[in-house]
Amino acid sequence: MIRIARVTLHSTTTDRLSDLTNKISAVRRAERVASARAFWRTNSAVKASLREALAYMAPGVQRCMYCGDSLGADIDHFDPLSRSPLRTFDWLNHLLACSVCNSHQKRDRFPVDDRGSPLLVDPTSEDPFDHLLLSLSVGEYRALTPKGTATIEVFGLNRALLVRGREQARRVVVASLRGWERARARDNEPDMEECVLTIREQPFADVCHAMLRQADVPRAEIVFGRDSDVLPTLRDPRLRACLAR
C-alpha cells in the first residue's frame, strides 16, 4: 500500500454526485441504505466516471489501491455503504480495489477506535508508511500502529500470494536498478527509461517505495543484504524523482 494522490473530478460529475447524495438524504433514515444501493446500482454513467478517475490515480497499471497486486476492477466504498449510506456518492470515500480485497477480505468491515475514528488506512488521505513497515527480506508487513494492525488483518496484506509477489517484485526492481546503472554508464537514455518503466508498471509498487525509503535508513546495507549494491542507485536524485511519482 502506497500514498496515492486524489485527483479533482470534473464539475459535471461532482454536481451529479451531490444531487444523488441529496436524494438519499431526502429518504427516511431507515430506508437510506436500500435507496443508496438502488441509486448506486442504476447510475452506471456516474460509476464509469469515478472508475476512470480512480484508474488514473492507481499505482502501476490500474492496480488495487490496497494490495497493489491484482487489477483494480471494483469501486470500493472505504466507509461501507451499509454503515454510511450518505457517503455512497462521496468522492473522498471511493477507492479502486480488486475483487479479493473488496469482496472477500474487507466486505463491510470497518473497525473504529474508542473515539469512532477509522482503524483502516486510507492511502489517499494519509501515508500508509506511517502505520506499516514492509520487511523487504521476507515480503511481509509489520504494524507500527493499531491502525496498521487492523489494516493488515482486514485486507489480508500478509496472505501467502502477496508475500510471494512482493519477493518477486523485489527481484524485478533490483534487476531493473542494475540495468539502469549499466545503461547510465553507456549514456543510453532509452534503456534507462525502459528500466524505470518496468519498475513503475509492475505490480506491488509498495516494494519499490519501501526500497526508496529504506535506502536512507541507518545501516541500510544490512537491510538490503545481498542487494546492497543497488543502494547508490536508489539514492540517485534523478532516479528517485522518476520512481517517486
C-alpha positions, 0 to 999 in steps of 0.5 A: 500500500502506497500514498496515492494522490486524489485527483479533482473530478470534473464539475459535471460529475461532482454536481451529479454526485451531490444531487444523488447524495441529496436524494438519499438524504431526502429518504427516511433514515431507515430506508437510506441504505436500500435507496443508496444501493438502488441509486448506486446500482442504476447510475452506471454513467456516474460509476464509469466516471469515478472508475476512470478517475480512480484508474488514473490515480492507481499505482502501476497499471490500474492496480488495487489501491490496497494490495497493489497486486491484482487489477483494480476492477471494483469501486470500493466504498472505504466507509461501507455503504451499509454503515454510511449510506450518505457517503455512497456518492462521496468522492473522498470515500471511493477507492479502486480495489480488486475483487479479493480485497473488496469482496472477500477480505474487507466486505463491510468491515470497518473497525473504529477506535474508542473515539469512532475514528477509522482503524483502516488506512486510507492511502489517499488521505494519509501515508500508509508508511506511517502505520506499516513497515514492509520487511523487504527480506521476507515480503511481509508487513509489520504494524507500527500502529493499531491502525496498521494492525487492523489494516493488515488483518482486514485486507489480508496484506500478509496472505501467502500470494502477496508475500510471494509477489512482493519477493518477486517484485523485489527481484524485478526492481533490483534487476531493473536498478542494475540495468539502469546503472549499466545503461547510465554508464553507456549514456543510453537514455532509452534503456534507462527509461525502459528500466524505470518503466518496468519498475513503475508498471509492475505490480506491488509498487509498495516494494519499490517505495519501501526500497526508496525509503529504506535506502536512507535508513541507518545501516541500510546495507544490512537491510538490503543484504545481498542487494546492497549494491543497488543502494547508490542507485536508489539514492540517485536524485534523478532516479528517485524523482522518476520512481517517486511519482 
